[in-house]
Structures are given as structure tokens and as C-alpha cells.
């Protein structure tokens, strides 16, 4: 026999009205009660009718997730975490892909297409134009940006300048002076926040150490393993190659590692390599990295939207900056002058 709302109410020790409000994400229900009701409903196998919930609340029970990529590790982790968090509260994730061509401006995104289709929006690092931001704000929906702080909206991110400083200062402390940077392509007309800020942190750390980097030390890697491989070969072809490389992602660091080994060289004896993210691949390849809590960022972003929908207005302008951790592995070692 299928469980009824009355069964959930009796087991949870609340009224049927409270069960209804809790499972539909409505306000005026404490977080503890909401968790208790959700747990009891799950144990009894009670499922709220989505069509009835939409009619009763006037909501779509969907949150738009706007992303420039889906296949890359960082975005796949974020989307998975957001979808899981939303699903627990009876919401669906509506994935909106915005392509970012390498050589041309992307097609403009029209936020008006979301009207009536979603109850909130999560934007994953996409650098929206002023017109796109204005259109998004005109919807009047709770909006969270992941990976960038945007005035007037909630955000979840790490401090990318600090990330690069941690990485570069670690290499400096090991005695390296010729420290290259592999990141985004500064020639692209559309830039994301992370590569710009990580480049700034790398530059600041070197200059504070009295080192003015040679322009040849900076090579684009497109945030892919293939790009990192190409960047590695470019750096190794220099008359005086670097002794260490800070890559703005683990994917690029992985590709660079393969380029070094393809030359018959060794890591870290001939070149130290350090990435960013904390991927499973970095662990398998014994790559040092600055690990960031990617899934945590997605979970917090989803909660912010849900909390705003429940009427917790204090979360509308919340900006969460999460900590990172330097993970030292076998790809970094003392520079050639201090061994």
C-alpha cells in the first residue's frame, strides 16, 4: 500500500499541512522539521505529486544551471552536486549551455527565455555581458554565481588570486626562480574570472620576490590536457626553459607532465609541476595541486537558491569564499640551485 501524507505526518509528529509545506519547499518551516519530514517521507516511500505541487505553489520546481561546458571535470562536478542538492528538495536542474567559441564572440544569451520555466538561477563562471546581467536581474529570480562575485547577487567561489599566490610561493620556497604560468589565452575576447585572477596572483608573487617574469614564461593551455601538452612543448623548446610551472588547472598540469616525459625528462628532477583543482587524475599522476572544494561550491549554491525561495532573505546577498588546500606530491621538489 502506498504511503499517504497522513502517514508521514503521524510518523514525523507534525500536521499534514506542515508535511506539505516542508516537502514543497515553502517558508515558515524550520530546517530541522524539513529534514525530519524529508527523512520520514523517504523511509515510507512517500512521493509528492509534482503536478499538484506546481499547481499549489505556482512554481516550476526547476532551477536553471547556466554553464559554458559540461564535459570538463570542474563543471561536471558542479552540475552533479547542484542537481543532487536540488533533487533532495524536489527541484529539477535545467541545464542551459552557453558555448564560448575560441575565436569569435559567442551568441548572446537571452534570459527572457527562462521566464516561467524556472524558479531560480545558478551561473557557473560564465562571464555574462552587461545586457545579459540586466536581463537576468529583470526576471526577479534568486540567482547565485559560482566562481565569481557579482554585485547584487549571491555568490560562491574561491579566492583565485590567493590560490595562485599559494602555488607560486610554494615553488619559490623550494628555490625556483624561473617559474612559468600555463593558463587561459589572454587574446580571447571573452575571459573567465579564474584564469585572469590566477595570472594576477602568479605575477604578484614573483614580483614580490624580486622576479620580473620573461614574457615567454606565460603560455596558454586552454584549460585542457591537450592544451597543457602543447604548452609544455613550447616551454621546453625555450633556450632557457623554466625549472617549475604553475598550471591553472590539473588538466593542463597532466598534459604538461606527459610532454615532459615524452622528451625523456623527469618530473620533478628536470621540471616541477603544480596544478589547481584536486582532481582524481592529479592524485593518480602524483601531481602537486591546490585543491578546491568543487562539489561543496555546487551544494552551497543550490542551498542559497532554495533558502531564498523559502523566504530567507538574509541569503540574497550572501557571498561565500571557501578555503583551498595545498597538496604536496611527487611533482614538485627543490629547485636546481638548492639541491
C-alpha positions as CSV (number, residue, x, y, z in Angstrom):
1,X,0.0,0.0,0.0
2,X,1.3,3.4,-1.0
3,X,2.2,5.8,1.9
4,X,-0.1,8.8,2.3
5,X,0.6,12.3,3.6
6,X,-1.2,11.4,6.8
7,X,1.2,8.5,7.4
8,X,4.2,10.9,7.0
9,X,2.6,13.4,9.4
10,X,1.9,10.8,12.0
11,X,5.5,9.4,11.9
12,X,7.1,12.9,11.9
13,X,4.8,14.2,14.7
14,X,3.6,17.2,12.6
15,X,0.4,18.2,10.8
16,X,-0.3,17.3,7.2
17,X,-0.1,21.0,6.3
18,X,3.5,21.1,7.7
19,X,4.4,18.0,5.7
20,X,3.0,19.6,2.6
21,X,4.9,22.9,3.2
22,X,8.1,21.1,4.1
23,X,8.2,18.8,1.0
24,X,7.2,21.6,-1.3
25,X,10.0,24.0,-0.1
26,X,7.6,26.6,1.3
27,X,8.6,29.1,4.0
28,X,7.7,29.0,7.7
29,X,9.1,25.6,8.3
30,X,12.3,25.1,10.4
31,X,15.3,23.4,8.8
32,X,15.2,20.7,11.4
33,X,11.5,19.9,10.7
34,X,12.1,20.0,7.0
35,X,14.9,17.4,7.3
36,X,12.8,15.2,9.6
37,X,9.8,15.3,7.3
38,X,12.0,14.5,4.3
39,X,13.7,11.6,6.0
40,X,10.3,10.1,7.1
41,X,8.9,10.6,3.6
42,X,11.9,8.8,2.2
43,X,11.7,5.9,4.6
44,X,8.0,5.4,3.9
45,X,8.4,5.9,0.2
46,X,6.0,8.8,0.1
47,X,6.4,10.9,-3.1
48,X,4.8,14.3,-3.5
49,X,2.8,14.8,-6.7
50,X,4.9,17.2,-8.8
51,X,1.9,18.4,-10.8
52,X,-0.1,19.1,-7.6
53,X,2.9,20.9,-6.1
54,X,3.2,23.1,-9.2
55,X,-0.5,24.0,-9.1
56,X,-0.5,24.6,-5.4
57,X,2.7,26.8,-5.3
58,X,2.7,28.4,-8.7
59,X,6.3,27.2,-9.0
60,X,8.0,25.3,-11.8
61,X,10.1,23.3,-9.3
62,X,13.1,23.8,-11.6
63,X,16.4,25.8,-11.2
64,X,18.3,26.9,-14.3
65,X,22.1,26.0,-14.3
66,X,23.9,28.0,-16.8
67,X,27.3,26.5,-17.9
68,X,29.9,27.1,-20.6
69,X,31.0,23.4,-20.6
70,X,29.6,20.1,-19.3
71,X,32.3,17.6,-20.2
72,X,35.1,19.2,-18.2
73,X,35.8,17.8,-14.8
74,X,35.2,21.1,-12.9
75,X,31.8,21.7,-14.4
76,X,30.7,18.1,-14.3
77,X,31.4,18.1,-10.6
78,X,29.5,21.3,-10.0
79,X,26.4,20.2,-12.0
80,X,26.3,16.8,-10.3
81,X,26.5,18.4,-6.8
82,X,23.8,21.1,-7.7
83,X,21.5,18.5,-9.2
84,X,21.8,16.2,-6.2
85,X,21.1,19.0,-3.7
86,X,18.1,20.3,-5.7
87,X,16.7,16.8,-6.1
88,X,16.6,16.3,-2.3
89,X,14.2,19.3,-2.1
90,X,12.0,18.2,-5.0
91,X,13.5,20.5,-7.6
92,X,14.9,19.7,-11.0
93,X,18.1,21.2,-12.6
94,X,17.5,22.7,-16.1
95,X,20.9,22.8,-17.8
96,X,21.5,25.7,-20.1
97,X,24.6,25.5,-22.2
98,X,26.3,28.7,-23.4
99,X,29.1,28.0,-25.8
100,X,32.3,30.0,-25.7
101,X,34.0,29.8,-29.1
102,X,37.7,30.3,-29.1
103,X,38.0,32.8,-31.9
104,X,34.6,34.6,-32.1
105,X,32.2,36.2,-29.8
106,X,29.5,33.7,-28.6
107,X,25.9,34.2,-29.4
108,X,24.2,36.4,-26.8
109,X,22.2,34.7,-24.0
110,X,18.6,35.8,-23.7
111,X,17.5,35.5,-20.0
112,X,13.9,36.1,-21.1
113,X,13.8,32.5,-22.4
114,X,13.9,31.4,-18.7
115,X,10.7,33.3,-17.7
116,X,8.1,31.0,-16.4
117,X,10.4,28.0,-16.8
118,X,12.4,28.2,-13.6
119,X,12.2,29.5,-10.0
120,X,15.9,30.4,-9.7
121,X,19.3,30.5,-11.5
122,X,22.8,29.3,-10.8
123,X,25.5,30.6,-13.1
124,X,28.7,28.6,-13.4
125,X,31.6,31.0,-14.1
126,X,30.1,32.3,-17.3
127,X,31.2,35.9,-18.0
128,X,27.9,37.4,-18.9
129,X,27.7,40.8,-20.7
130,X,26.1,43.8,-19.1
131,X,22.9,43.3,-21.2
132,X,22.7,39.7,-20.1
133,X,23.1,40.6,-16.5
134,X,20.4,43.2,-16.7
135,X,18.1,40.7,-18.4
136,X,18.8,38.2,-15.7
137,X,18.1,40.7,-12.9
138,X,14.8,41.7,-14.6
139,X,13.5,38.2,-14.0
140,X,13.5,38.8,-10.3
141,X,14.6,35.3,-9.5
142,X,17.1,34.2,-6.8
143,X,20.4,34.0,-8.6
144,X,23.8,32.6,-7.5
145,X,27.1,32.9,-9.3
146,X,29.7,30.2,-8.8
147,X,33.3,31.2,-9.4
148,X,32.7,35.0,-9.5
149,X,31.3,37.7,-7.3
150,X,28.6,39.8,-9.0
151,X,27.2,42.9,-7.4
152,X,23.6,42.4,-6.3
153,X,23.6,38.6,-6.5
154,X,24.7,35.8,-4.2
155,X,28.0,34.0,-5.0
156,X,30.1,31.1,-4.0
157,X,33.8,31.0,-5.0
158,X,37.4,30.6,-4.0
159,X,39.9,33.4,-3.9
160,X,41.7,32.7,-7.2
161,X,44.4,35.4,-6.7
162,X,45.2,33.7,-3.3
163,X,45.3,30.3,-5.0
164,X,47.9,31.4,-7.4
165,X,50.0,33.1,-4.7
166,X,49.9,29.9,-2.6
167,X,51.1,27.8,-5.6
168,X,53.8,30.3,-6.7
169,X,55.1,31.0,-3.2
170,X,55.4,27.2,-2.7
171,X,57.6,26.9,-5.8
172,X,59.6,29.9,-4.7
173,X,60.2,28.4,-1.3
174,X,61.6,25.3,-3.0
175,X,64.2,27.6,-4.6
176,X,62.7,28.0,-8.1
177,X,63.2,31.3,-9.8
178,X,62.2,30.6,-13.4
179,X,58.5,29.8,-12.8
180,X,56.3,29.7,-15.8
181,X,52.5,30.0,-15.9
182,X,50.1,28.0,-18.1
183,X,46.5,29.3,-18.0
184,X,43.9,30.8,-20.3
185,X,44.5,32.7,-23.5
186,X,44.7,36.5,-22.9
187,X,43.9,37.1,-26.6
188,X,40.4,35.7,-26.2
189,X,37.8,38.4,-26.3
190,X,35.8,36.6,-23.6
191,X,37.7,35.9,-20.4
192,X,36.7,34.0,-17.3
193,X,37.5,35.3,-13.9
194,X,39.6,32.4,-12.7
195,X,42.4,32.5,-15.3
196,X,42.7,36.3,-15.1
197,X,42.9,36.2,-11.3
198,X,45.3,33.2,-11.2
199,X,47.6,35.0,-13.6
200,X,47.5,38.1,-11.4
201,X,48.4,36.0,-8.3
202,X,51.3,34.4,-10.1
203,X,52.7,37.8,-11.3
204,X,52.2,39.4,-7.8
205,X,54.1,36.5,-6.0
206,X,57.0,36.6,-8.5
207,X,57.3,40.4,-8.4
208,X,57.2,40.5,-4.6
209,X,60.1,38.0,-4.7
210,X,62.0,40.5,-6.9
211,X,61.5,38.4,-10.1
212,X,60.2,40.0,-13.3
213,X,58.9,37.1,-15.4
214,X,60.0,36.8,-19.0
215,X,57.0,37.1,-21.4
216,X,58.0,33.6,-22.8
217,X,57.2,32.1,-19.4
218,X,53.4,32.6,-19.9
219,X,51.8,30.1,-22.3
220,X,48.1,29.5,-22.9
221,X,46.9,26.0,-22.1
222,X,43.1,26.3,-22.8
223,X,42.3,24.5,-19.5
224,X,42.6,21.1,-21.2
225,X,45.1,18.3,-21.1
226,X,45.8,18.7,-24.8
227,X,46.4,22.4,-24.3
228,X,48.8,21.6,-21.4
229,X,50.7,19.2,-23.5
230,X,51.2,21.8,-26.2
231,X,52.2,24.4,-23.6
232,X,54.7,22.1,-22.2
233,X,56.4,21.5,-25.5
234,X,56.5,25.3,-26.1
235,X,58.2,25.9,-22.7
236,X,60.7,23.0,-23.2
237,X,61.7,24.5,-26.5
238,X,62.8,27.7,-24.9
239,X,66.6,28.4,-25.0
240,X,66.4,28.5,-21.2
241,X,63.4,26.5,-20.1
242,X,61.7,27.2,-16.7
243,X,62.6,25.0,-13.7
244,X,58.9,25.0,-12.5
245,X,55.5,25.5,-13.9
246,X,52.3,26.6,-12.2
247,X,49.3,25.4,-14.2
248,X,45.9,27.0,-13.6
249,X,44.2,23.6,-13.7
250,X,45.1,19.9,-13.0
251,X,44.0,19.0,-16.6
252,X,46.7,21.3,-18.0
253,X,49.2,20.1,-15.5
254,X,48.5,16.5,-16.5
255,X,49.1,17.3,-20.2
256,X,52.3,19.1,-19.4
257,X,53.6,16.1,-17.4
258,X,53.1,13.9,-20.4
259,X,55.0,16.4,-22.6
260,X,58.0,16.4,-20.2
261,X,58.1,12.6,-20.1
262,X,57.8,12.5,-23.8
263,X,61.0,14.3,-24.0
264,X,62.8,11.7,-21.9
265,X,62.9,14.2,-19.0
266,X,61.9,13.6,-15.4
267,X,59.4,15.3,-13.0
268,X,60.4,16.8,-10.6
269,X,64.1,16.4,-11.3
270,X,64.1,18.4,-14.6
271,X,60.8,20.3,-14.0
272,X,58.5,20.8,-11.1
273,X,54.8,21.0,-12.0
274,X,51.9,22.2,-9.8
275,X,48.2,22.4,-10.7
276,X,44.9,23.6,-9.3
277,X,41.6,21.7,-8.5
278,X,42.4,18.5,-6.7
279,X,41.1,16.0,-9.4
280,X,41.3,12.3,-9.2
281,X,43.8,12.4,-12.1
282,X,46.2,14.6,-10.2
283,X,46.2,12.0,-7.4
284,X,46.9,9.2,-9.8
285,X,49.7,11.1,-11.6
286,X,51.2,12.1,-8.2
287,X,50.8,15.8,-9.1
288,X,51.1,18.5,-6.5
289,X,48.0,20.8,-6.6
290,X,46.0,23.5,-4.8
291,X,42.8,21.6,-4.1
292,X,39.5,23.4,-4.1
293,X,36.1,22.1,-2.7
294,X,34.3,22.0,-6.1
295,X,31.3,19.9,-5.1
296,X,30.9,22.0,-1.9
297,X,30.6,25.1,-4.0
298,X,27.8,23.5,-6.0
299,X,26.0,22.3,-2.9
300,X,26.2,25.7,-1.3
301,X,25.0,27.5,-4.4
302,X,21.9,25.2,-4.6
303,X,21.1,25.7,-0.9
304,X,21.4,29.5,-1.4
305,X,18.7,29.5,-4.1
306,X,16.4,27.2,-2.1
307,X,16.8,29.2,1.0
308,X,15.9,32.4,-0.9
309,X,12.8,30.7,-2.3
310,X,11.8,29.8,1.2
311,X,11.8,33.4,2.2
312,X,15.1,33.6,4.0
313,X,16.0,37.0,2.6
314,X,19.3,37.2,4.5
315,X,20.8,34.9,1.9
316,X,20.1,37.1,-1.1
317,X,23.4,39.0,-0.9
318,X,25.5,36.2,0.7
319,X,29.0,35.8,-0.7
320,X,30.8,32.6,0.4
321,X,34.5,32.3,-0.2
322,X,35.7,28.8,0.5
323,X,39.2,27.8,1.6
324,X,41.7,25.8,-0.5
325,X,44.5,23.4,0.5
326,X,48.0,23.0,-0.9
327,X,48.6,19.2,-1.6
328,X,52.2,18.4,-2.0
329,X,53.0,15.3,-4.0
330,X,55.8,14.0,-6.1
331,X,55.7,16.5,-9.0
332,X,57.4,19.3,-7.0
333,X,60.8,19.4,-5.4
334,X,63.7,21.8,-4.6
335,X,65.0,23.9,-7.4
336,X,68.3,23.2,-9.1
337,X,70.2,25.7,-7.1
338,X,69.2,24.4,-3.7
339,X,69.5,20.6,-4.2
